[in-house]
Amino acid sequence: MNNVVAIVGRPNVGKSTLFNRLTIARTAIEEKMPGVTRDRLYGVAEWSGRELVIIDTGGVTFGNEDRISVLVRHQVELAVDEANLIIFLLDGREGLTALDEEIGLMLRRSGKPVIPVINKIDIFEQESGKFGFYSLGFGEPLTISAAHGKGSGELLDLILSVLSPVTKKVDEGYKPETVKVAVIGRPNVGKSSLINKILGEDRVIVSEIPGTTRDAIDTYFEYAEQPYLFIDTAGIRRKSKVKEAVEYYSILRSLKAVQRADLALLMLDGVEGATEQDQRLAGYVDEAGRGLILVVNKWDLARGTEHARAEYIDLIKRQFSFVPYAHQVFLSALTGWKLNQLFPLILQTWQEQHKRISTSLLNELLEDAMAVNPPPNVKGKRVKLFYMTQPEVKPPTFVVFANEPDLVHFSYLRYLENRLRESFDFKGTPVIIKLKKRQRRGD
């Protein structure tokens, strides 16, 4: 693939704003504070009938810095290595800085073609400020305003003129059999560690600092000839503890990731145990109609004996009684202990979500269920259930036609769900049963 473009620059020059402008998608967080984007983010831009892969990166810093800054720079270096072309984004309001010059040296050493782009040039009078950037040695800079879209077309034209005309078509979609998995959980439970262990590379930043991953990161790969899309999300805290606006938007993106996915891996801390926030997340996955696997991480540190595992399972059954269908797996994302148990559960959950039951079998089950436990009469009215169909999958959705659907108690629907699960499994996925009035003469 020779159409990969990385956006690189110091913190707060507008890299995510430009990324969103070029990809026409809000897939990177924008916030007016340094250091928001930390991992590599990928998007697709279309221009003149061609497609480009755009990489958004974190702000580069040098000198005496914390561990996060070092990790961010490592991610930027990986992005530069992946890219065929670098957009060196600069701030037209602040002018050339010593940090810009250091980044310029780093990019020159990469040997990749570099386009210097001066952002935040909103009016013509500001154009004269670009001459100070010629000293970087990358030729004439292009002036743009990413926030207002000024110059974005010229930038895309310039990108295409620099890249080789032979480009590989980017497949925006995925194979129909791709299993989409959202990895969710509270901060610092090991979500990024899990994906890194699966991939065998530092795809996302991993550190002991809670809240390191701010954006949802998509990773496509194949395992045992089965395609997967893993979506690593920001750690989710209770709303009362969300003090930064950027973390709030990270949470929204994490919840949207569940909507994009077929199923979710809810990672629990095997040392600390499950929390009320974990229960809320499980409830959200259930309401979204997505499959659910409870992943008890760090179990190599906490397992001790099989008795401890049995106790934890009992705890899960009590705390997550509202999602009794959820799979459970105990593993260590850091060491890979028992990781081989995860993929069979993911694939099984996906298959159960897409399972279809014939109408004839469903009506045999309904008839038998009513013979054993008929729906009770309500207010002197006799409740009749006529037949059942399955119009949808993901999640498996069933419609029961009745003469008085409003009189059918939810407990009877739960009874029908249990009968469905006894007969057809549906392990790992919620099941939805809807009632619909049958219009029939004589009723």
C-alpha positions in Angstrom: 0.0 0.0 0.0 1.6 3.3 -1.2 -1.1 5.7 -0.2 -0.5 6.2 3.5 -0.1 9.8 4.8 0.8 10.6 8.4 0.1 14.0 10.1 2.9 14.9 12.4 3.6 18.0 14.5 4.0 19.3 18.0 1.1 19.4 20.5 -2.0 21.5 19.8 -1.3 22.6 16.2 -4.5 21.1 14.9 -3.6 17.6 13.8 -6.9 16.0 14.8 -8.8 18.9 13.3 -7.1 18.3 10.0 -7.5 14.5 10.2 -11.3 15.0 10.7 -11.4 17.5 7.9 -9.6 15.2 5.4 -11.5 12.0 6.4 -14.8 13.8 6.8 -15.4 11.8 9.9 -15.3 12.5 13.6 -13.1 9.6 14.4 -10.4 11.6 16.3 -11.0 13.6 19.4 -10.6 17.4 19.1 -9.9 19.4 22.3 -8.0 22.6 22.9 -5.5 21.2 25.2 -2.1 19.7 24.5 -1.6 16.0 24.4 -5.1 14.8 23.6 -4.3 12.4 20.7 -1.9 9.7 22.0 -2.3 6.6 19.8 -2.3 6.3 16.0 -5.7 6.8 14.5 -6.6 5.7 10.9 -9.1 7.1 8.5 -9.8 7.1 4.8 -9.9 10.2 2.6 -11.2 10.3 -1.0 -10.0 12.9 -3.6 -10.2 12.9 -7.4 -11.3 9.3 -7.5 -8.5 8.0 -5.3 -8.4 7.0 -1.7 -5.8 7.7 1.0 -5.1 6.3 4.4 -4.6 9.1 6.8 -2.9 8.6 10.2 -3.5 11.0 13.0 -0.7 11.1 15.6 0.0 12.6 19.1 2.0 15.7 19.6 5.7 15.2 19.6 7.9 16.6 22.4 11.6 16.2 23.4 13.7 16.8 26.4 12.8 16.1 30.1 9.4 14.5 29.7 7.1 12.0 31.4 6.6 8.4 30.4 3.5 9.2 28.4 5.4 11.7 26.2 8.0 9.0 25.4 5.3 6.5 24.5 3.6 9.1 22.3 6.8 9.8 20.4 7.2 6.1 19.9 3.8 5.9 18.3 4.7 8.8 16.1 7.8 7.1 15.0 5.8 4.0 14.1 3.4 6.1 12.1 6.3 7.8 10.2 7.7 4.3 9.4 4.3 3.2 8.1 3.7 6.3 6.0 4.6 7.0 2.4 4.3 10.8 2.9 4.4 13.1 6.0 2.3 16.2 6.5 4.4 18.3 8.9 1.7 20.5 10.5 2.8 23.9 11.9 1.1 26.7 13.8 0.8 29.9 11.8 -0.3 32.0 14.8 2.6 31.0 17.1 5.2 30.9 14.3 8.3 28.7 14.1 9.5 27.2 17.4 12.6 25.3 18.5 10.4 22.2 18.9 9.3 22.5 15.2 13.0 22.6 14.2 13.7 19.4 16.3 10.7 17.6 14.7 12.0 18.7 11.3 15.3 17.0 12.0 13.5 13.8 13.0 11.4 13.8 9.8 14.4 14.6 7.6 16.2 11.5 9.1 13.2 9.3 8.1 14.0 9.8 4.4 10.2 10.2 3.7 8.8 13.0 1.5 7.5 15.8 3.8 4.9 18.5 3.0 5.2 21.5 5.4 1.7 22.8 6.1 1.0 25.9 8.2 -2.4 25.7 10.0 -4.6 28.4 11.5 -4.1 30.9 8.6 -7.7 32.2 8.4 -7.2 35.5 6.5 -5.0 36.6 3.6 -3.1 39.1 5.8 -1.7 36.2 7.8 -0.1 34.6 4.7 3.1 36.7 5.1 4.0 34.7 8.2 4.8 31.6 6.2 8.2 32.9 5.1 9.7 32.2 8.5 9.1 28.5 7.9 11.3 28.2 4.8 14.3 27.6 7.1 13.0 24.1 7.9 14.3 23.1 4.4 11.2 21.3 3.1 10.4 23.8 0.4 7.4 26.2 0.1 4.9 25.7 2.9 1.2 25.4 2.2 -1.1 27.6 4.3 -4.5 26.2 5.4 -7.2 26.6 8.1 -8.2 23.1 9.1 -11.0 24.4 11.2 -12.7 26.2 8.3 -11.6 24.0 5.5 -9.5 26.6 3.8 -6.8 25.0 1.6 -7.8 21.4 2.2 -8.5 20.8 -1.5 -5.1 22.2 -2.4 -3.5 20.0 0.2 -5.1 16.9 -1.2 -4.0 17.9 -4.7 -0.5 18.3 -3.5 -0.5 14.9 -1.7 -1.7 13.1 -4.9 1.0 14.9 -6.9 3.7 13.7 -4.5 2.5 10.1 -4.1 3.0 7.5 -6.8 0.0 7.5 -9.2 -0.4 3.7 -8.7 -2.4 3.3 -5.5 -4.1 0.3 -4.0 -7.8 0.7 -3.5 -8.6 0.9 0.2 -11.4 -1.4 1.3 -13.6 0.7 3.5 -15.8 -2.2 4.3 -14.8 -5.6 5.7 -15.6 -9.1 4.7 -19.2 -10.1 5.7 -17.9 -12.7 8.0 -15.7 -10.2 9.9 -16.3 -10.4 13.7 -16.4 -6.9 15.2 -15.3 -6.8 18.8 -15.4 -3.8 21.1 -13.0 -4.1 24.1 -14.4 -2.1 26.9 -13.9 -1.6 30.6 -12.8 0.8 33.4 -9.4 2.5 33.0 -6.3 0.3 33.6 -7.9 -3.1 33.4 -5.7 -4.2 30.5 -7.7 -3.5 27.3 -4.7 -2.3 25.3 -2.5 -5.0 26.8 -5.0 -7.6 25.5 -4.9 -6.3 21.9 -1.1 -5.9 22.0 -0.7 -9.5 23.2 -3.0 -10.8 20.5 -1.2 -8.9 17.8 2.3 -9.3 19.1 3.2 -5.7 18.6 2.8 -2.3 20.3 -0.3 -1.3 18.4 -1.7 0.9 21.1 0.0 2.5 24.1 0.2 0.5 27.2 1.1 2.0 30.6 0.1 1.7 34.2 -1.4 5.2 34.1 -5.3 5.1 34.0 -6.9 6.7 31.0 -4.0 6.3 28.5 -6.2 5.4 25.5 -8.4 8.3 24.7 -9.8 7.2 21.3 -11.4 4.1 19.9 -8.7 2.3 17.9 -9.6 -0.1 15.1 -7.4 -3.1 14.5 -8.2 -5.5 11.6 -6.5 -8.9 11.6 -7.1 -12.6 10.9 -6.8 -15.5 13.4 -7.2 -19.1 12.2 -8.4 -17.8 8.9 -11.3 -15.9 10.6 -11.2 -12.1 10.1 -11.7 -9.9 13.2 -12.0 -6.2 13.8 -11.0 -5.3 17.4 -12.0 -1.8 18.7 -9.9 -0.8 21.7 -11.7 2.0 23.6 -10.9 4.5 26.3 -11.4 3.4 29.9 -14.9 4.4 31.1 -15.4 6.0 34.5 -18.5 7.0 36.2 -19.8 10.4 35.0 -19.4 12.0 38.4 -15.6 11.3 38.1 -15.3 12.7 34.6 -13.7 16.1 35.1 -12.0 16.6 31.7 -14.2 17.4 28.7 -11.8 15.2 26.6 -12.5 12.2 28.7 -16.2 12.8 28.4 -15.9 12.6 24.6 -13.7 9.5 24.9 -16.5 7.9 26.8 -19.1 8.8 24.1 -16.8 7.2 21.5 -16.4 4.1 23.7 -20.1 3.7 23.9 -20.5 4.3 20.1 -17.8 1.5 19.6 -20.3 -0.9 21.2 -22.9 0.1 18.7 -20.5 -0.6 15.9 -19.5 -4.0 17.2 -21.1 -7.4 17.1 -20.1 -8.1 20.6 -18.2 -6.7 23.5 -15.4 -7.9 25.7 -16.0 -6.4 29.1 -12.7 -6.6 31.0 -12.9 -7.1 34.7 -10.0 -6.8 37.2 -9.3 -10.2 38.7 -7.5 -8.6 41.6 -9.9 -5.7 42.5 -13.0 -7.6 41.5 -16.1 -6.4 39.7 -17.6 -3.0 40.4 -20.9 -1.1 40.1 -19.4 0.6 37.0 -18.7 -2.8 35.4 -22.4 -3.6 36.0 -23.5 -0.4 34.2 -21.3 -1.2 31.2 -22.8 -4.7 31.0 -26.2 -3.2 31.1 -25.4 -0.9 28.3 -24.1 -3.8 26.1 -27.3 -5.7 26.9 -29.5 -2.7 26.0 -27.6 -2.3 22.7 -28.4 -5.9 21.8 -24.7 -6.9 21.5 -23.1 -10.1 22.6 -21.1 -10.1 25.8 -18.1 -11.9 27.2 -16.9 -11.1 30.7 -13.1 -11.2 30.6 -11.6 -11.6 34.1 -8.0 -10.2 33.5 -4.9 -10.5 35.7 -6.1 -13.9 36.9 -2.5 -15.1 36.9 -2.0 -12.8 39.9 -5.3 -13.5 41.7 -6.2 -17.1 40.9 -4.5 -18.9 43.7 -6.7 -22.0 43.8 -9.8 -23.3 41.9 -11.7 -22.4 45.0 -10.9 -18.7 44.3 -12.2 -19.1 40.8 -15.4 -20.7 41.9 -15.9 -17.8 44.4 -15.4 -15.3 41.6 -17.8 -17.1 39.3 -20.4 -16.9 42.1 -19.7 -13.2 42.5 -20.2 -12.7 38.7 -23.5 -14.6 38.8 -24.8 -12.4 41.6 -23.5 -9.1 40.2 -24.4 -9.8 36.6 -27.6 -11.8 37.1 -29.3 -9.5 34.5 -27.0 -10.9 31.8 -27.0 -14.7 32.6 -26.2 -15.5 29.0 -22.8 -13.8 29.1 -19.7 -16.0 28.6 -16.9 -15.9 31.2 -13.2 -16.4 30.6 -10.3 -16.0 33.1 -6.9 -15.0 31.6 -3.9 -12.7 31.7 -3.6 -10.1 28.9 -0.1 -9.3 30.0 1.4 -12.8 29.9 -1.1 -14.5 27.5 -2.1 -17.1 30.1 -5.3 -18.9 28.9 -5.6 -16.4 26.0 -6.3 -19.3 23.7 -9.7 -19.8 25.4 -10.9 -16.3 24.2 -11.3 -16.8 20.4 -13.5 -19.9 20.5 -15.9 -17.9 22.8 -15.8 -14.9 20.5 -16.6 -17.0 17.5 -19.3 -18.9 19.3 -21.0 -15.7 20.5 -20.9 -14.3 16.9 -22.4 -17.4 15.5 -25.2 -17.5 18.2 -26.0 -13.9 17.3 -26.5 -14.8 13.7 -28.4 -18.0 14.3 -31.9 -18.4 12.7 -34.6 -20.8 13.8 -37.2 -21.9 11.3 -40.8 -20.8 12.0 -42.0 -24.4 12.2 -39.6 -25.2 15.0 -40.5 -22.0 16.8 -44.2 -22.8 16.7 -43.5 -26.3 18.0 -41.7 -24.7 20.9 -44.5 -22.2 21.5 -47.1 -24.8 21.5 -45.2 -27.0 23.9 -44.4 -24.0 26.2 -48.1 -23.1 26.4 -49.1 -26.6 27.1 -46.8 -26.8 30.1 -47.4 -23.2 31.3 -50.3 -21.4 29.5 -50.4 -17.6 29.7 -52.6 -16.5 32.6 -56.0 -14.8 32.0 -55.9 -11.1 32.9 -59.0 -9.2 34.1 -61.3 -11.9 32.8 -59.7 -11.8 29.4 -58.2 -14.9 27.9 -54.7 -14.3 26.5 -54.0 -16.2 23.3 -50.6 -16.7 21.6 -51.0 -17.7 18.0 -47.5 -18.1 16.5 -43.9 -17.0 16.6 -41.4 -15.9 14.0 -37.8 -14.7 13.9 -37.5 -11.6 11.6 -34.0 -10.5 12.7 -30.6 -11.6 14.0 -27.9 -9.7 15.9 -29.5 -10.0 18.3 -31.9 -12.9 17.7 -35.3 -11.2 17.7 -38.6 -13.0 17.8 -42.1 -11.8 17.3 -45.0 -13.5 19.1 -48.5 -12.7 17.7 -51.2 -12.4 20.4 -54.8 -11.3 20.7 -54.0 -9.1 23.7 -50.3 -8.3 23.6 -50.6 -5.6 26.3 -51.8 -8.2 28.8 -48.8 -10.5 28.5 -46.7 -10.1 31.6 -42.9 -9.7 31.2 -42.4 -12.8 33.4 -44.1 -14.9 30.7 -41.8 -13.4 28.1 -38.8 -14.4 30.3 -40.3 -17.9 30.5 -40.4 -18.0 26.7 -36.8 -16.8 26.5 -35.7 -19.5 28.8 -37.5 -22.1 26.7 -35.7 -20.7 23.6 -32.3 -20.9 25.3 -33.0 -24.4 26.5 -33.8 -25.6 23.0 -31.5 -23.4 20.8 -28.7 -22.2 23.2 -28.0 -18.5 22.2 -25.2 -18.4 24.7 -23.4 -15.1 24.8 -26.1 -13.0 23.2 -29.2 -11.3 24.4 -32.5 -12.5 23.0 -35.4 -10.1 22.2 -39.0 -11.1 22.2 -41.6 -8.7 20.9 -45.4 -8.9 21.0 -47.6 -8.0 18.2 -51.4 -7.9 18.0 -52.8 -10.4 15.4 -55.7 -8.9 13.6 -58.2 -11.8 13.1 -61.9 -11.9 12.6 -63.8 -13.1 15.6 -61.1 -12.1 18.2 
